[in-house]
Amino acid sequence: MSKRFTPEVIKEAFLRAKGRCECTLLNCKAHGRTPLTLAKGDPRCARTFFFTEQGEKWIARPVDPAGPATSANCMILCLQCAQERDEETAPADRGKTGS
């Protein structure tokens, strides 16, 4: 279940992210890395987007699903990285629910 953030919280998190995916997982297969970002030592995904493209190119996700609905707990992810995270956690979730 995804945490619902207020529009104000999402906007604050988006401004913090500066319109760029906040995924820093080095094993993310969907990561939009470029040689330039890697050369700079920047682990963030290189995909950028505009605020109005929410739902089309990016989404807001909780860092900790049990955490508060604050901008500090709100991560801005491109759809590709968000989908990769969903696929990564799906097998573990299935194993927990199936007996």
C-alpha positions in Angstrom: 0.0 0.0 0.0 1.4 3.4 -0.9 1.4 6.3 1.5 -0.7 9.3 0.5 1.1 12.6 0.6 -0.6 16.0 0.5 0.1 18.1 -2.7 2.2 20.5 -0.5 4.4 17.7 0.7 4.9 16.3 -2.8 5.8 19.8 -4.1 8.3 20.3 -1.3 9.9 16.9 -2.0 10.0 17.6 -5.8 11.7 20.9 -5.2 14.3 19.2 -3.0 14.9 16.6 -5.7 15.3 19.5 -8.3 13.2 17.7 -10.8 15.4 14.6 -10.8 14.8 11.0 -9.8 16.1 10.3 -6.3 16.9 6.6 -6.8 20.5 5.9 -5.6 20.4 2.1 -5.7 23.5 1.0 -7.6 21.8 -2.3 -8.4 18.8 -0.7 -10.0 18.6 -2.1 -13.5 16.3 0.7 -14.6 18.6 3.4 -13.4 19.1 6.2 -15.9 22.8 6.6 -15.2 25.1 8.4 -17.6 28.9 8.4 -17.9 28.9 12.0 -16.7 27.0 11.3 -13.5 29.1 8.3 -12.7 32.3 10.2 -13.4 31.2 12.8 -10.9 30.6 10.1 -8.3 26.8 11.0 -8.3 24.8 7.8 -7.6 21.5 9.3 -8.5 19.5 8.3 -11.5 19.9 11.0 -14.3 16.3 11.1 -15.4 14.7 14.5 -15.1 11.1 15.7 -15.4 8.8 18.6 -14.8 6.3 18.8 -11.9 3.4 18.7 -14.2 4.5 15.2 -15.5 3.6 13.5 -12.2 2.1 10.1 -13.0 3.5 10.2 -16.5 7.2 10.3 -15.8 7.5 10.3 -12.0 5.8 9.4 -8.7 6.2 10.2 -5.0 6.9 7.2 -2.8 7.5 6.9 1.0 11.0 6.1 2.1 9.5 4.3 5.0 5.9 3.1 4.5 5.3 3.2 8.3 6.9 6.6 8.6 5.2 10.0 8.7 3.6 11.8 5.6 6.3 14.4 5.5 8.6 15.6 2.7 11.6 14.0 4.5 9.8 10.6 4.1 8.8 11.3 0.5 11.1 10.1 -2.4 10.6 11.3 -5.9 11.2 8.4 -8.4 11.0 8.1 -12.2 8.5 5.5 -13.2 11.3 3.1 -14.4 13.1 3.1 -11.0 9.8 2.8 -9.1 8.8 -0.2 -11.3 12.2 -1.8 -10.7 11.8 -1.4 -6.9 8.3 -2.9 -7.1 9.7 -5.9 -9.1 12.5 -6.3 -6.6 10.2 -6.5 -3.6 7.4 -8.5 -5.2 9.0 -12.0 -4.7 9.8 -11.3 -1.1 6.2 -10.1 -0.5 4.8 -13.2 -2.2 6.9 -15.4 0.0 5.6 -13.7 3.1 1.9 -14.0 2.2 1.9 -17.5 0.9 1.9 -20.4 3.4 
